[in-house]
Amino acid sequence: MGEAKRTQYSVHDSADGKYSQKQMSLSQASALSFGGTANLGHAAPALRQALLTWYGEQGRDLPWRRSRDPYAIWISEIMLQQTQVKTVMPYYQRWLKLFPTVADLAKADQQTVLKAWEGLGYYARARNLHKTAQLIVKQHDGVFPEVFEDAIALPGIGRTTAGGILSAAYNQPVAILDGNVKRVLARLVALPKPPAKAMKELWQLSEQLLDPQHPRDFNQAIMDLGATLCTRHRPSCLLCPWQSYCTAYRQNLQSELPMTESRAPLPHKQIGVAVIHDNDGRILIDRRKQEGLLGGLWEFPGGKIEPNESFEECVKREIKEELDIDIEVNDRLITVDHAYSHFKVTLNVFNCTHISGEPKPIECDEIKWVTLDEIDSYPFPKANGQIIDAIKEQAKG
């Protein structure tokens, strides 16, 4: 991967060379208020200049920014969806050692891919990476496409992700609109509604602001602005290069913006889970169906508790329905609370003993009896990791 150098920007790098950070009048800044976005083109050169100057001095040094390899950049963009930079860092570096090229990823077994992703969550991202790698090899000669329409047609590649990859890898002037950018723009123009209800307007703002001469650095800079200064809570407005241009700051609304929609409480599901042991000390695990949440991952079998049912009754019934075997439910092993994006679960986990019947994969794709030494080689959801730790602790006696 080639090393990438950050450009140092002078005043004359702006589109018309006339603006510096301190030369924008309040009358120009007022044109940024929501509803006046048609005039944004007049203010955009100064905003670009201020942001790029700040980025040249304060931008984050991230490993994927040192590369122009579209494969490495694509991997980073997918990992960074809904996941913090500090969490992504070690995964990104391990991933590129395991799968150095798109061809390596394409020919890998899906279980190996899911195991490499284990702990990052939102596992559809990993499955889509695998599918997309295979498509890139078959349809694009192993190179991430440079055409926006081709990029956005790939699994797991949306408008923002395509813009992030094409601008970072190929320096193409394609706008982005991730969570950080939405927050920055919503404050810049004092957006009078939640971003989710103003996507068209926010995309227009992002496209109008994008520096056509420096799209790579501009997109990275506006993401950094949102991630480091224009944060959700306690934004560092006094350090912000757009402070004097920001409508929310002038109106002292930065702590109230972006506006949020009231959300209903997340539904909470109680789940009974069985850690089933056989006479040889092995444990039964099953692989979830490819479709849906956590598809392709392994887990300990179980299911939702029914009304007026005890956890022990739930576990016994679910195992009979899902695997067609009879078990004895013993002591509780552990209770695990976990939250997904749209619901919460409490896993009530019980040690169980296999009594009779040959397990059948009725509600899953595959079942296996494994030893405790073998279990770490299978990809499990994060919540199941706590169950595995509890089993190991129990085995120590």
Secondary structure, DSSP 8 states (H G I E B T S, - for coil): ----------GGGSSSS---TT---HHHHHTTSTT-GGGHHHHHHHHHHHHHHHHHHH----GGGG---HHHHHHHHHHTTTS-HHHHHHHHHHHHHH--SHHHHHHS-HHHHHHHHTTS--THHHHHHHHHHHHHHHHSTTS--SSHHHHHTSTT--HHHHHHHHHHHH--------HHHHHHHHHHTT-SS-GGG-HHHHHHHHHHHS-SSSHHHHHHHHHHIIIIIS-SSS--GGG-TTGGG-HHHHTT-TTT-S---------EEEEEEEEEE-TTS-EEEEE--SSSTTTT-EE--EEE--TT--HHHHHHHHHHHHH--EEEEEEEEEEEEEE-SS-EEEEEEEEEEEEES----SSSSEEEEE-TTTGGGS---HHHHHHHHHHHHHHT-
